[in-house]
Structure formats: structure tokens, C-alpha cells
């Protein structure tokens, strides 16, 4: 089943959520949007390419979900409230069944966060999905990478390593755990947690390239050093089953990519409030390190031995 | 010469223009921007894929220019003032010389319009460039597709057909005119004209898919009919030389794509003001038709005969 470009655009437009701050949505040269008075605009843009950012056999609905999720995760890491998005979809051929399935996943997540698709384009090309998301935050409330302070605790949400374990299973052809694969295909952007951390945490980043690599970005931007205990990192039951060897598990947790959890720093006095924020947002939060003077990231195991990851994180050009 | 993802991001960040309304630019999970009070945000997003939107042999600097130009053209068609953009660059391999050349073209146009690159991503994949642009406009001042009125004149800027002629020359291997090729590779977004048309013209659209096809979008959105004289369309000297046959020339002017000129409607009483706006913006403007009751687009030649194009316009999935 094939469709022209304009039919695809109509299909997409018919499924968008209404918002009163969208003056003019899909269908003109550009969208007209009314930002709320006094707020700052928060903007992120991420592309997913087939075979690079998701396995070729990924279901279209999962691609739709993930394309929006990785972008919402960036807004979550700033503590912002999502509002709008644009979508550029490159397809080898127009396939309305594929687009409908893609939109099923995209819309399911958009509705959870009341995000309206306001524009973009559909075009011919190798399968690629580019999304730009827009959110709001009050001035001075953003969680930036450059705000970590000496003596801050270092926290992580959820159970990092699950998505990387799924990817290892997928590429090695061993028995595949659907629970892990769901964490790779349908990451949960921690928007609710990010909103609660604004005003509570200091620095934050979302874990897309691997926990240690992303934490190193925070340390560089804040001119501090991170000391952490890799054995304090939370592991899901599925990860423990998939990676019974401790060092393999540590590597997946500390340097696997695609988690889309939040890593953040906060003053010691905020511990109770952060535990509460995690409970309210429905995601566990775990302390696993501390910010000290210096630079770089130093990881040790529970017995105090220095630990070095096999791989420092995902650099999309290093593969 | 190769470079990692983070080195590429640093190269890109080092070249951006400063703007006081950019609170936080490239380098965090998201950008923080301060929209001007009381203004609406105008947002457009367009992707260029290699071999689809530009010939494979296009110089990287021209790809950089065009990727921003086609987006600024969308803002121009709304009458908006450009401000910021984001860029997602997919490259088969990291090549810092290629990226530098790409940025030469991108920056040259960005500086002309004081547009700051505030974020995006670089990643591995088939060559593809996705840009989102952001501009401002006062409420009620946007030039929308749905605002054409019966008895409006229909105008076009510049000399449509040049880019399509260059594409025909390129694909047929005949002698290639560099003046035409420059119109394909380095289109001029009509931002200055769009700003002057806001409050003067009624409906507007940028000609990316072909003049008749784009005018048909205006007619559909406005529930009106367009009657036009294809022989009133302005032709450049280069186009006349490349396409001496009148019907070939008409087809290129009326249904060639990639012009990035503005097609707009305006009340008869605005003729002098529009001529002045064109002079001030440094681009000729030409009346070639009229809006009437009904639907669709009807084209005639100078002798009054009905004229039908060989091809109605670019549908990116119809090729």
C-alpha cells in the first residue's frame, strides 16, 4: 500500500492532539505557536537512523515511540515541561501501513505528555527519523550540566544497563529477553522526575551515551571530579539474569548506551526530598557517588578496587 | 581526516553567532531560549537527503547553504523574523574537512540573517541534513495559506524555473550554465520581502514543489480558484537561453521545483506598495494572475488558450 507525500501529511495531521497554544499547526509553511509569558523555551533535536540507533528489525511503532522518547528525555534532563514537537520522516518508499504503525507508537507517548506535533516534513530517503521537541521552564530553574558542586551526591534513576544488554543479546543471537528488549525499544523519558528535580537537584544529564561518558560531560562542564561505586548501581532482575558475571554487568550498567535514565547531582541535604520525588514520579532513584574537587570520573568496586570500563561510551562515529 | 562526534560538535559550536536571547546554546541536553514578550513563535523543519534534494556532486558548502535556505524560505513565506536554528547532520563517516566546508555555506547564510545555531546532533548515517528554524511574528501578522480573497492579485518574486532548468541540465549532461546551477545550489530565501509583505499581502507560500502545485495549496486552504497567465511569469535571461522553446520554458517556470521564491496574493489597492516592497527587498515582483470564486488553478497562455503542465509539481514520493 503506497501513498503520496500529501496523503501521508494528512494522515499525520489527523492524529495530533489539540493545544490552545498552537495557533496554526500542520499544513502551512511554518507553525505558529504562542509561548507562555515569562517562560524560557527549551529545545532539543535528535535523529534516529536505521541500523545505527535501532536494529533494522525494530517494529515501526517502537521506532515512533523511541524517536519521541529520546527527545523528551533531553527535556526531562533540563527539568522542562514538554509542549510541542516537529517530525521529519525519511522513508525509502511511501507505505501508509508503516506510517500508521509508526504513528501508533509516536502518538501513544505524545498523548502521555500532552505533546502536539505541529509540523515537519515527509520525504524519500533511507529510513531516518528526526524530531525537534519544545518545552518550557521558568528562568533559572533549568538543570544544567555545568552546575554540579563539590560534595554533591550523584544519583541515577531506574536500572541502567538494560538497553545495552538487549542490544548485546540482539547482536549475538542468544536467547532474547523481551523485558530487556522493551527497555531498548520503548525507553521511558523521565519527564515526571525531571520536573520534580528542578529546584532540588543541581546538575543533570540523560544517559544516552553510557553513564560514565555522560557523567564525564557533567564533570567537564562543572570543572569537578566524580567518584563512584559501580557496585552501588542498581541492576534489574532481567539484567542480573542476562549478565551473571559481575564485570560484564558493571560494563553494561556503567558504559552501555541508550538508557535514557537521568544522572544528576544534588546537595546531601536534599536526600529525603529526592527519594520522595522518585516515589512521586514512579521511578527508583539511587545514590552511587559523590562530586569532589578535581576532574574526570573515578570508578571503584565495592571492595575499593579501581574499575575501568571496557568501553567508555557511545561515540556515534567510533563504532 | 576524521574526527569524533564530540570534536565535530565543538567545531560547530565554535562558529555560532552570539545572540542575547540565547540563554544556553550548544553543549547541554537542550538549548534555553528567551522568546520576545508578546510575539508568536514561527517554526519550520525541512530535511535534505543526498540524491533526492540535491545532486550527489553538490559541494558541501552549497549543501550547508541550501539546508538553511529552504528553512528560512518557510519563515519568509510567513513574514517572520528569523532568530535561531537547530541542525541534525547525518554523515557516512566523520570528515572534518567536509564539515568545515558545509559550515562555510551554512554560516554565510546564518550571518546574513543573524540566525544562531543553538543545538542538534551529529550522527552516522547516509548523508542527510535536517534543520529546524525558529522566528518571531506579532500576533495576527502571519501570511497564511488560508487567507487569499476573491479579486486578489497573484504575485511571484524573482524568476521561477531557473533551479528546475539547472536540474534538467545536470541530469541530461548538456552544457551546464553556472548561473542556473547557482540558483539550484544557493537559493535566496526571500526573508526581506516576506517581512515587508506582512500587513500588505494576504496569503503566501514559498515555491518548493513547483509554482502551480504550491498555488493549488493556497487555493485549497482558502477555498478559492486561481486564474493565471503562464506567459506573464518572469523568465531570467539564463532560462530563456537554456529553454528557447516556450512550452518547455513554461513547464519549468510553472511546475519546476526548488525555486524558493514567494507566491502571494494581495488586494488590488496594494499594487504600488508591493512594487515598493520588492524594490526595497532587492527582488523583482510580478503579477501574473487573479483569485476568483471556485476551486483549483487554471492556467492560460498569452493568446488565451488553456495550458496544462507536463508535471504538476514535486511530490517527493512520486518520482
Interface residues (C-beta under 8 A of the other chain):
Chain A: X2 X3 X4 X5 X6 X8 X23 X24 X27 X28 X29 X30 X31 X32 X33 X34 X35 X37 X40 X41 X42 X43 X44 X45 X46 X47 X49 X52 X53 X73 X74 X75 X77 X78 X80 X84 X86 X87 X88 X90 X91 X93 X94 X118 X119 X120 X121 X122 X123 X124 X125 X126 X128 X130 X132 X133 X134 X135 X137 X139 X142 X144 X145 X146 X204 X205 X206 X221 X315 X316 X317 X318 X319
Chain B: X2 X3 X4 X5 X6 X8 X23 X24 X27 X28 X29 X30 X31 X32 X33 X34 X35 X37 X40 X41 X42 X43 X44 X45 X46 X47 X49 X52 X53 X73 X74 X75 X77 X78 X80 X84 X86 X87 X88 X90 X91 X93 X94 X118 X119 X120 X121 X122 X123 X124 X125 X126 X128 X130 X132 X133 X134 X135 X137 X139 X142 X144 X145 X146 X204 X205 X206 X221 X315 X316 X317 X318 X319
